[in-house]
Amino acid sequence: MKRLIYVSTASENLELSDLKAILDSAVERNVSKNITGILIFNGLNFMQVLEGAAQDVDEIYALIVSDTRHSGVITILSEDIIQRCFPNWAMRLSHVPTDAESTSLDLSEICGPMELPQQVPPHVSQLLKSFNTLKS
Ligand SMILES: Cc1cc2nc3c(=O)[nH]c(=O)nc-3n(C[C@H](O)[C@H](O)[C@H](O)COP(=O)(O)O)c2cc1C
């Protein structure tokens, strides 16, 4: 199996309905391909963890990279794994607001807080927790 983490910048005109649509199609396809992970949004950037069979992760990532609802997709981690960090989440959206929050969207309806499962290894939790500092 493979774990892939990327960051990207949301398109300027992203609306709540876009986030809902992203989440709906993500959950549907991820369930069918047995892909798990987390999608974190801070009002400007996304960070996403994708885990699953290498070929499936690569296929979904190719779709994600060409999605016009965000841009500047940069892979920050790609590694072989034996165990998933997020075995129970087909895709969970977490909102991590920052001081420089640039969105006026009310995301509480579709987002949970960022709670990391115990099995998240330190190098992954470090990346997820440092996500805020990526925002300029
Ligand atoms: C930030 C972001 C994260 C996404 N995450 C996923 C994902 O985890 N799984 C997925 O299938 N699609 C994801 N998508 C959507 C894909 O880019 C693509 O639009 C979608 O798979 C097409 O699905 P559809 O054929 O059901 O419309 C994401 C899109 C964005 C912008």
The ligand as a MOL file (V3000), in Angstrom:
LIG
                    3D

  0  0  0     0  0            999 V3000
M  V30 BEGIN CTAB
M  V30 COUNTS 31 33 0 0 0
M  V30 BEGIN ATOM
M  V30 1 C -9.0540 19.1930 -2.5380 0
M  V30 2 C -9.7090 18.0690 -3.2660 0
M  V30 3 C -9.6890 16.7880 -2.7180 0
M  V30 4 C -10.2770 15.7220 -3.3920 0
M  V30 5 N -10.2430 14.4740 -2.8540 0
M  V30 6 C -10.7570 13.4290 -3.5370 0
M  V30 7 C -10.6680 12.1120 -3.0370 0
M  V30 8 O -10.1400 11.8520 -1.9520 0
M  V30 9 N -11.2150 11.1140 -3.7830 0
M  V30 10 C -11.8310 11.3430 -4.9760 0
M  V30 11 O -12.2930 10.4030 -5.6070 0
M  V30 12 N -11.9470 12.5880 -5.4550 0
M  V30 13 C -11.4240 13.6270 -4.7860 0
M  V30 14 N -11.5380 14.8990 -5.2840 0
M  V30 15 C -12.3420 15.0910 -6.4950 0
M  V30 16 C -11.5650 14.7160 -7.7470 0
M  V30 17 O -10.6500 15.7420 -8.0320 0
M  V30 18 C -12.5440 14.5490 -8.9140 0
M  V30 19 O -13.1960 15.7410 -9.1410 0
M  V30 20 C -13.5670 13.5190 -8.6200 0
M  V30 21 O -12.9590 12.3280 -8.2600 0
M  V30 22 C -14.4670 13.2980 -9.8290 0
M  V30 23 O -15.5230 12.5750 -9.3100 0
M  V30 24 P -16.8740 12.3740 -10.1130 0
M  V30 25 O -16.4830 11.6510 -11.3590 0
M  V30 26 O -17.7070 11.5910 -9.1610 0
M  V30 27 O -17.3860 13.7610 -10.3660 0
M  V30 28 C -10.9290 15.9710 -4.6350 0
M  V30 29 C -10.9330 17.2540 -5.1690 0
M  V30 30 C -10.3330 18.3020 -4.5000 0
M  V30 31 C -10.3700 19.6830 -5.0870 0
M  V30 END ATOM
M  V30 BEGIN BOND
M  V30 1 1 1 2
M  V30 2 1 2 3
M  V30 3 2 2 30
M  V30 4 2 3 4
M  V30 5 1 4 5
M  V30 6 1 4 28
M  V30 7 2 5 6
M  V30 8 1 6 7
M  V30 9 1 6 13
M  V30 10 2 7 8
M  V30 11 1 7 9
M  V30 12 1 9 10
M  V30 13 2 10 11
M  V30 14 1 10 12
M  V30 15 2 12 13
M  V30 16 1 13 14
M  V30 17 1 14 15
M  V30 18 1 14 28
M  V30 19 1 15 16
M  V30 20 1 16 17
M  V30 21 1 16 18
M  V30 22 1 18 19
M  V30 23 1 18 20
M  V30 24 1 20 21
M  V30 25 1 20 22
M  V30 26 1 22 23
M  V30 27 1 23 24
M  V30 28 2 24 25
M  V30 29 1 24 26
M  V30 30 1 24 27
M  V30 31 2 28 29
M  V30 32 1 29 30
M  V30 33 1 30 31
M  V30 END BOND
M  V30 END CTAB
M  END
